[in-house]
Amino acid sequence: MKKKSNAFGYILLVLFTACLAGGIIGLMANKMGTKSSNAPSDTSTEDYKINYKYYIDDVEVLTPVNQEIVEITNEEFEGVVENKELYSFDKYSCTNNVEGTWDNETWEFTPNLTASANCRLYFIKNFHDVTVSAVNGVLADEVRQVKVTVEKDKSSLVDVSPIEGYKFSDVSCTHDAEATYDKETEKLTIIKAPKDANCTVSFGINEYKAEIKVSNGTIIGEDTKSGNYGDRITFKTEPAANYGNPTVNCTNEQEAKIIEDEIVIEGLTNDTVCTVQYGILRHTVNINVKNGDFILGSTSTQQVMNGRNASFNISAKSPQYQQSGAEIKCDKNVQTSMAGEAFIIYEVESDLNCEITFIETQSE
């Protein structure tokens, strides 16, 4: 009996030892598993990727934007050339809340790598080319088009003049460029040019007014007319009775002339007032006397008002020639008479030439 009891004890001891060992092993395994699940991740910032896109003046470009130095002529000091940067960094925009910093010295963007992202880098061009054109106008050196480099936040001046007979109408620019024109100095000021652009200065033809006035006459029809530069303008006037031989003078160096019964401005170049002056009509009467002489202060020529009579005092060379019966010839059909020593021409209406020949006295 005693031997059985000892054997049974040995069996219990072996089982207890085995259970104790299994528990220790399980506890150790459990602790190792817990430690493994709390270990830090192997993920590194080197695994984040940044994709870049580049923009100049809000327009995407396919390659990174590298800084360039350009030579710019100083407008204030003739002959001075300055080296200036072509681009300026403006801003950035990244997805997934990624932020970063721009270094202008190294000309690079450094992101804070908190996630993979797409970043857009925006640049501004500091100089833009503006092509200036003129419609009915000319620029310096009489060209019709010129290219001007405009610096950011600065303005540029361009000489633009209208051709003769034209005046400023308007100025228009593309791509949000802005410009103004000074009619007094004939200069275009390009105020800003956020992008390369075209500016066109347009001039329209001048319109002028012509007015007619008359002295010793009347105006037939309109007394005021309008026309464009270079237009032909005509007026009609007529003289008062016994007036004629008009002259015309115009203001503002405008020229006009008289063609038949019209006052003609061949090419209108200014606002103007033209005055037509009719003078009282006077005619020149010339008398040629053969076999006789002028007496009592008479001369061979008289100025006679239109419609008035001309009178000459003449006498035959007596006793060889007789006073009466003289032959009278005039180059126009007029009425004449010879009463004693008075030779009269009635109602003279034009210049006139007459010849009087005294007849030789008949001997008895």
Salt bridges, closest charged atoms under 4 A:
ASP57 OD2 - HIS128 NE2 2.61
GLU82 OE1 - LYS84 NZ 3.83
GLU151 OE1 - LYS84 NZ 2.94
GLU151 OE1 - LYS154 NZ 3.61
ASP159 OD1 - LYS187 NZ 2.41
GLU178 OE2 - LYS192 NZ 3.60
ASP196 OD2 - LYS125 NZ 3.87
ASP261 OD2 - LYS236 NZ 3.98
GLU266 OE1 - ARG232 NE 3.17
GLU266 OE2 - LYS257 NZ 3.83
GLU355 OE2 - LYS290 NZ 3.75
